[in-house]
């Protein structure tokens, strides 16, 4: 009811975040209503992507993967990349740091692909790996392995190679 009765973006977004992050009934309906209402506003749509990317649920990584194919997402739009991939990597610690390493793999693979088009954006995203040493053993090993695999590539941009090297130092 808070979502439906909101008379401003702040209240509507707060209600949407609660619906999505708490997996409440009608979350999909609210997401669709928000998207329909704000489809012409880039900033509002960035928020729509961000809310979904930061949901602390087991299925969030699959949702983020699916959202990369959404017509409103473009890897060529740095704000949209930051709203979806950046929010996942920096604002969703439980899913980026999954025990199976799938969050690290997804972000690193996305970064490697992005590096060919936008090295600065790729390097910014990769900075999410900076705190890998503070993780418990298994996660630390998975994150380090992904960093070392990336460091072994010879085709990285100077920007991305710099961040990867700094993360490993």
Secondary structure, DSSP 8 states (H G I E B T S, - for coil): -HHHH--SHHHHHHHHHHHHHTT-TTHHHHHHHHHHHHTT-HHHHHHHHHHHHT--STTHHHHHHHHTTSTT--TT-HHHHIIIIIHHHHH-HHHHT-TTSHHHHHHHHHHHHHHTT-HHHHHHHHGGGTTGGGS-HHHHHHHHHHHHHHHT-S---HHHHHHHHHHH-
